[in-house]
């Protein structure tokens, strides 16, 4: 039997994004969520979640959604000058910048030190809130299976070599009981085999799939060394439009592949819509226009709410 994890990213990205995700949680449709720790709305969004926990059928597993490309630095600009925009606390280094610095020895050393400071600060912020969620759930008798520290990242940045090294060093140095870290490894063959859907995919997502799969080997090795259950992720090629129609076509094949390889299957959705008035300087304009504010987010939310277990 393949373990299926219905997951939603970006809780606390904005208030409206979080409200959409809470609707999915109230319906008992999400097995896990990722929480963005470094947006100015973080406390407001967490208060919303605290208030809802007593009414939920269960509390989803909660991961720290490390964010190095948007939001504000929690370590502070003096501690992470390479990560911020000028003399502000706004994150300013793109995914491409993180990738490039991974291969520039001088910059790589500086960047890794600064990343570790930011990782510590973001984990501290999010984990304190997650611990409070667990406490509220226990007090009200709501099922909650949260154990240890769970990590993933915005735009899968933790898969980039220098970021991966920084994350693992922090985990080891702090003695964090890491129970999960996302392996952004998505099977490409399932998509290629379904020729009728080829024109429905975005080319950039195929590139993302291949690049992250290349980096996934190190995550596979880490899982093996820690005795963790190997996983596949589904949500890269279809990122931004995980719609019900295509899911129904591909799901049996994805399930079969996960079963064949003895892996769990994490199905990644982004069901929360960002309102135009929420697109503050903390959020990259390109990301807001192309992803966060697209009506396709309603499509993903509908797919989650219609999911049959």
C-alpha positions as CSV (number, residue, x, y, z in Angstrom):
1,X,0.0,0.0,0.0
2,X,1.5,3.3,-1.1
3,X,1.4,6.1,1.5
4,X,-0.2,9.3,-0.1
5,X,0.5,12.7,1.4
6,X,-1.8,15.5,0.1
7,X,0.3,18.6,0.8
8,X,-0.2,22.4,0.4
9,X,2.6,24.9,0.4
10,X,2.6,28.6,1.4
11,X,0.6,28.9,4.6
12,X,1.3,32.4,6.0
13,X,2.4,33.7,2.6
14,X,-0.6,36.1,2.8
15,X,-3.7,36.2,4.9
16,X,-6.0,35.2,1.9
17,X,-3.7,32.4,0.9
18,X,-4.0,31.1,4.5
19,X,-7.7,31.5,4.6
20,X,-8.0,29.3,1.5
21,X,-5.8,26.7,3.0
22,X,-7.8,26.7,6.2
23,X,-10.9,25.9,4.2
24,X,-9.1,22.8,2.9
25,X,-8.1,21.9,6.4
26,X,-11.6,22.2,7.8
27,X,-12.7,19.8,5.1
28,X,-10.0,17.4,6.3
29,X,-8.3,17.3,2.8
30,X,-4.7,18.2,3.7
31,X,-2.3,15.7,5.3
32,X,0.4,18.3,5.6
33,X,1.2,22.0,5.0
34,X,4.2,24.2,4.8
35,X,4.4,27.4,6.8
36,X,6.3,30.4,5.5
37,X,8.0,32.0,8.6
38,X,9.3,35.3,7.2
39,X,6.3,37.3,6.0
40,X,5.0,40.3,8.0
41,X,1.6,38.5,8.2
42,X,3.0,35.5,9.9
43,X,1.6,36.2,13.4
44,X,-1.8,37.1,12.0
45,X,-1.9,33.9,10.0
46,X,-0.8,31.7,12.9
47,X,-3.4,33.3,15.2
48,X,-6.0,32.3,12.5
49,X,-4.7,28.7,12.7
50,X,-4.6,28.6,16.5
51,X,-8.3,29.6,16.6
52,X,-9.3,27.0,14.1
53,X,-7.5,24.0,15.5
54,X,-10.2,23.0,18.0
55,X,-12.7,22.7,15.1
56,X,-10.5,20.8,12.7
57,X,-11.0,17.0,12.1
58,X,-7.2,16.7,12.6
59,X,-4.1,18.9,12.4
60,X,-2.0,18.4,9.3
61,X,1.7,17.7,9.7
62,X,3.5,21.1,9.6
63,X,6.8,21.9,7.8
64,X,9.0,24.9,8.0
65,X,8.9,26.4,4.5
66,X,12.4,28.0,4.5
67,X,12.3,31.1,2.3
68,X,15.5,32.8,1.0
69,X,14.1,34.6,-2.1
70,X,11.0,36.5,-0.7
71,X,9.8,38.0,2.6
72,X,12.1,39.6,5.2
73,X,15.3,38.3,6.7
74,X,14.7,37.1,10.3
75,X,18.4,37.1,11.0
76,X,18.6,40.8,10.0
77,X,20.4,42.5,7.1
78,X,23.7,43.0,9.0
79,X,23.9,39.2,9.5
80,X,23.0,38.2,5.9
81,X,24.0,41.1,3.5
82,X,24.2,38.7,0.6
83,X,20.6,37.7,1.0
84,X,18.9,41.1,1.3
85,X,18.2,44.0,-1.0
86,X,20.6,46.9,-0.3
87,X,20.1,48.4,3.2
88,X,16.7,46.7,3.7
89,X,15.6,43.5,5.4
90,X,13.8,42.4,2.3
91,X,15.1,39.2,0.7
92,X,16.8,40.0,-2.6
93,X,18.8,37.0,-3.8
94,X,17.0,35.0,-6.5
95,X,16.9,31.3,-7.0
96,X,19.3,31.8,-9.8
97,X,21.6,33.8,-7.5
98,X,21.7,31.0,-5.0
99,X,22.4,28.5,-7.7
100,X,25.2,30.6,-9.2
101,X,26.9,31.2,-5.8
102,X,26.9,27.5,-5.3
103,X,29.6,27.3,-7.9
104,X,31.7,30.4,-7.0
105,X,34.1,29.3,-4.2
106,X,34.6,32.7,-2.6
107,X,30.9,33.6,-2.6
108,X,29.9,30.1,-1.6
109,X,31.7,30.2,1.7
110,X,30.3,33.6,2.6
111,X,26.8,32.6,1.5
112,X,26.8,29.4,3.5
113,X,27.6,31.2,6.7
114,X,24.8,33.7,6.1
115,X,22.3,31.0,5.1
116,X,23.0,29.2,8.3
117,X,22.1,32.3,10.3
118,X,18.9,32.8,8.4
119,X,18.0,29.1,8.6
120,X,18.4,29.1,12.4
121,X,16.2,32.2,12.7
122,X,13.4,30.9,10.4
123,X,13.3,27.5,12.1
124,X,13.1,29.2,15.5
125,X,10.2,31.4,14.4
126,X,8.2,28.7,12.7
127,X,8.9,25.9,15.2
128,X,7.7,28.0,18.2
129,X,4.4,28.5,16.4
130,X,4.2,24.8,15.4
131,X,4.8,23.7,18.9
132,X,1.9,26.0,20.0
133,X,-0.3,24.3,17.4
134,X,0.6,20.9,18.8
135,X,-0.1,22.1,22.4
136,X,-3.6,23.5,21.4
137,X,-4.4,20.3,19.5
138,X,-3.5,18.1,22.5
139,X,-5.5,20.3,24.9
140,X,-8.6,20.0,22.8
141,X,-8.2,16.4,21.9
142,X,-7.7,17.0,18.2
143,X,-5.6,14.4,16.4
144,X,-2.1,15.6,15.7
145,X,0.8,13.4,14.6
146,X,3.5,16.0,14.5
147,X,7.0,14.6,15.4
148,X,10.3,16.3,15.2
149,X,11.3,19.0,12.7
150,X,9.9,19.0,9.2
151,X,11.6,21.1,6.5
152,X,11.1,22.1,2.9
153,X,11.6,25.4,1.1
154,X,10.1,28.1,-1.1
155,X,10.9,27.3,-4.8
156,X,12.6,24.1,-3.6
157,X,15.7,26.2,-2.8
158,X,17.0,23.6,-0.3
159,X,17.9,21.4,-3.2
160,X,20.6,23.8,-4.4
161,X,24.0,22.5,-3.2
162,X,25.1,25.3,-1.0
163,X,21.6,25.6,0.6
164,X,21.4,21.8,1.2
165,X,24.8,21.9,2.9
166,X,23.8,24.8,5.1
167,X,20.5,23.2,6.1
168,X,22.1,19.9,7.1
169,X,24.9,21.6,9.0
170,X,22.3,23.6,11.1
171,X,20.3,20.4,11.7
172,X,23.5,18.6,12.9
173,X,24.9,21.5,14.9
174,X,21.6,22.2,16.7
175,X,20.7,18.6,17.2
176,X,17.3,19.0,15.6
177,X,15.3,15.8,15.4
178,X,14.7,15.9,11.6
179,X,11.7,13.7,10.7
180,X,11.2,15.0,7.1
181,X,12.9,17.0,4.5
182,X,11.4,17.2,1.1
183,X,13.0,15.4,-1.8
184,X,11.8,17.3,-4.9
185,X,12.2,14.2,-7.1
186,X,9.4,13.9,-9.6
187,X,9.1,11.0,-12.1
188,X,9.2,12.5,-15.6
189,X,8.3,9.3,-17.5
190,X,4.7,9.4,-16.4
191,X,4.2,12.8,-18.1
192,X,6.0,11.8,-21.3
193,X,4.0,8.6,-21.6
194,X,0.7,10.6,-21.7
195,X,1.2,12.2,-25.1
196,X,-2.3,13.7,-25.1
197,X,-1.2,16.1,-22.3
198,X,2.1,17.2,-23.7
199,X,0.8,20.6,-24.9
200,X,-0.8,21.3,-21.5
201,X,2.6,21.6,-19.7
202,X,4.9,24.6,-19.4
203,X,8.4,24.1,-20.7
204,X,9.9,25.9,-17.7
205,X,8.4,23.3,-15.4
206,X,10.1,20.5,-17.4
207,X,13.4,22.3,-16.9
208,X,12.7,22.6,-13.2
209,X,11.9,18.9,-13.0
210,X,15.2,17.9,-14.6
211,X,17.3,20.2,-12.6
212,X,15.8,19.2,-9.2
213,X,15.9,15.5,-10.2
214,X,19.7,15.9,-10.8
215,X,20.1,17.3,-7.3
216,X,17.7,14.7,-5.8
217,X,20.4,12.0,-5.7
218,X,22.0,13.5,-2.6
219,X,18.7,13.6,-0.9
220,X,18.2,9.9,-1.7
221,X,21.5,9.2,-0.1
222,X,20.7,11.2,3.0
223,X,17.3,9.4,3.4
224,X,19.1,6.1,3.1
225,X,21.8,7.1,5.7
226,X,19.0,8.1,8.1
227,X,16.7,5.2,7.6
228,X,14.0,7.5,6.3
229,X,11.3,6.4,3.9
230,X,12.1,7.4,0.3
231,X,9.6,9.6,-1.5
232,X,8.5,11.0,-4.8
233,X,7.0,14.4,-5.3
234,X,4.2,15.2,-7.7
235,X,3.7,18.9,-8.4
236,X,6.6,20.3,-10.5
237,X,5.7,19.7,-14.1
238,X,2.1,20.7,-13.3
239,X,3.1,23.4,-10.8
240,X,0.6,26.3,-10.8
241,X,-2.2,24.1,-12.2
242,X,-2.7,20.8,-10.4
243,X,-6.2,20.4,-11.9
244,X,-8.6,17.6,-11.3
245,X,-8.9,16.4,-14.9
246,X,-5.2,15.8,-15.4
247,X,-4.7,14.4,-11.9
248,X,-7.4,11.8,-12.6
249,X,-5.6,10.7,-15.8
250,X,-2.1,10.6,-14.3
251,X,-2.9,9.4,-10.7
252,X,-3.0,5.7,-11.4
253,X,0.4,5.8,-13.2
254,X,2.0,7.9,-10.4
255,X,0.6,5.5,-7.8
256,X,1.9,2.5,-9.7
257,X,5.4,4.0,-10.0
258,X,5.6,4.9,-6.3
259,X,4.4,1.4,-5.4
260,X,6.9,-0.2,-7.8
261,X,9.8,1.8,-6.3
262,X,8.7,1.4,-2.7
263,X,8.3,5.2,-2.1
264,X,5.7,7.4,-0.6
265,X,4.0,9.9,-2.9
266,X,3.7,13.6,-1.9
267,X,1.1,15.4,-4.0
268,X,1.9,19.1,-3.9
269,X,-0.8,21.8,-4.3
270,X,-0.8,25.6,-4.0
271,X,-4.5,26.1,-3.2
272,X,-4.2,29.6,-1.7
273,X,-4.8,32.7,-3.7
274,X,-3.0,36.0,-3.1
275,X,-5.1,39.1,-3.5
276,X,-3.7,42.0,-5.5
277,X,-3.7,44.3,-2.5
278,X,-1.6,41.7,-0.6
279,X,1.2,41.9,-3.2
280,X,3.6,44.0,-1.1
281,X,7.3,44.5,-1.7
282,X,7.9,41.3,0.3
283,X,6.7,39.3,-2.7
284,X,8.5,39.4,-6.0
285,X,6.2,41.1,-8.6
286,X,6.9,38.4,-11.2
287,X,5.9,35.7,-8.8
288,X,2.8,37.5,-7.8
289,X,1.6,38.1,-11.4
290,X,2.6,34.7,-12.7
291,X,1.8,32.5,-9.8
292,X,0.3,33.8,-6.6
293,X,-2.6,35.8,-8.1
294,X,-3.5,33.5,-11.0
295,X,-7.0,32.1,-11.0
296,X,-5.3,28.6,-11.4
297,X,-5.0,28.7,-7.6
298,X,-8.8,28.3,-7.5
299,X,-8.4,25.3,-9.8
300,X,-5.9,23.8,-7.3
301,X,-8.1,24.5,-4.3
302,X,-11.1,22.9,-6.1
303,X,-8.9,19.8,-6.8
304,X,-8.0,19.5,-3.2
305,X,-11.6,19.9,-1.9
306,X,-12.8,17.3,-4.4
307,X,-10.1,14.8,-3.6
308,X,-11.5,11.4,-2.6
309,X,-9.5,9.4,-0.2
